[in-house]
Amino acid sequence: MPPVDPRTLSGLPLKAVFTSDDVDGDSGRPGAFPFLRGPYESMYLERRWTMRQFAGFGGPEQTNERFRFLLDQGQNGLSTAFDMPTLMGFDADHARARGEVGREGVAVSTIDDMERLFDGIPLDRVTTSMTVNCTASILLAMYLAIARRRGISWDRLGGTIQNDMLKEFIAQKEWISPPEPSVRVVADMIEFCAEAAPRWHAVSISGYHIREAGATAVQELAFTLADGIAYVEAVLQRRRLAADDFGHRLSFFFDIHNDFLEEIAKLRAARRLWARIMRERFGAKRDEACRLRMHAQTAGVTLTAQQPLNNVVRVAIQALAGVLGGVQSLHTNSFDETLALPTEESVMVALRTQQIIAEETGVTSTVDPLGGSYAVEALTDQIEAAALRYIEEIDRRGGMIRAIEQGYPQVEIADAAYQEQKRIDSGQRVTVGVNKYSLPRERPLEILRIPLEVETRQVEQVTAFKRSRDASVVRTSLERIREAARSEANLMPALVEAVDRGCSVGEISDVYRAVFGVYRDPAHL
């Protein structure tokens, strides 16, 4: 017998039968404010979501080869993973990078690395996503600089750079400087791209990592939108742009977990809640500035090392939830990612999963096929109301930066993760192949291994590049960044010139460390 009071993963009550009495009003039409049923009227009838598989390992040449493989297999957008030294602002030849170069993503220290990473890739015809945060400004500057070298106008570049520093302090824990100067750099990039690269999303406000850290769906939604509120406030406080000038260039990134109906409802609630925030709180008049567009990724935290082929099924169900929830782009995890970076075989299965949903299931033949479902509409209302209560609490604490300094979202997530782990450990929450239907012995899986010589070769290339530079030009360029960081000037113009003249990720990050300081987690956390 099922439990008397079943609940979603977030703890929201699920009735045995939902009826019209559980639904409050009409859900409206797709493409119309507040975009509950999708950001566009025709959704996937005219254009499918972008299939954007995350890729990055080893040196630039190896990741470039993976990019080309994925494009040849029918992928229509690139998504770049960088290694830990690049993410943390250390060059490959730095002592702290030792043993990590190219291990968890591609190693990029200089514009020469960026040139090789995107060699032969038509930057004006392929949209690119880059998952990088505290060094995002430097990596974006490199991307813009190589486009200019190739004669490509910046207004022809399309893509997204993650650049969401607030979620780093909440969940992912990869930072250089404290929250306030970090948000200043994000605001610089939003402002710069609004004018110089109008098709580029300067920030992808990310709930994914918040969810992976153990948050519930409600917490993921609430803290993500609260981060978005903080970025909008930071830009508006400068009094140079209105919400209508940049709202359409904000993008969002959500996790798609196992609870099928709850995840669909979460994505629908996100659009409606954000549309109302932009209009009612920030005075956006244009629908375009209120329209939340999102990338999504299937939940890495749900992948299991035990019986890893079961992950193919999990990913397919999660991906279907993302499509039914109305995503604009999607990454599907590979079944072996809990063990290592994905092989070509496993990443092709992950991409084919999306293609099967798009080409064989029929769910793209009608817009928002679950619109009007009593269960989905009722869950959407519940999730929105619960998320709004969190946002109101963050407002009461003085906004997201103050809430982070107090440890509020961090503690809420840690508690949710602890409670969920207890449910798994007790068997109350079933993980197939782990705490139920397990096997005494499993055959080892072939995984991708990064050769040790990759690091040696990358260090040699970075060292040779630095020796070839004009040292006085590098010093002058770094000083200009230092002056911009100390003033209220926008950092991006100085960054683009500096990387074009050979300044590295680590050297510019050292300027940030010197001017903005280095962040430490509050001791009570």
Buried (B, 14 or more C-beta within 10 A) or exposed (E): EEEEEEEBBBEBEBEEEBEEEBBEEEBBBBBEBBBBBBBBEEBBEEEBBBBBBBBBBBBBBBBBBBBEBBBEBBBBBBBBBBBBBBBBBBBBBBEEBEEBBBBBBBBBBBBBBBBBBBBEBEBBEBBBBBBBBBBBBBBBBBBBBBBEEEEBEBEEBBBBBBBBBBBBBBBBEBBBBBBEBBBBBBBBBBBBBBBBBBBBBBBBBBBBBBBBBBBBBBBBBBBBBBBBBBBBBBBBEEEEBBBBBBBBBBBBBBBBBBBBBBBBBBBBBBBBBBBBBBBEBBEBEBBEBBBBBBBBBBBBBBBBEBBBEBBBEBBBBBBBBBBBBBBBBBBBBBBBBBBBBBBEEBBBBBBBBBBEBBEEEEBBEEBBEBBEBBBBBBBBBBBBEBBBEBBEBBBEBEBBBBBBBBBBBBEBBBEBBEEBEEEEEEEEBEBBBBBEEEEEEEEEBEBBEBEEEBBEBBBEBBBEBBEEBEEEBBEBBBEBBBEBBEEEEBBBBBBBBBBBBBBBBBBBBBBBEEBBEEBEEEEEE
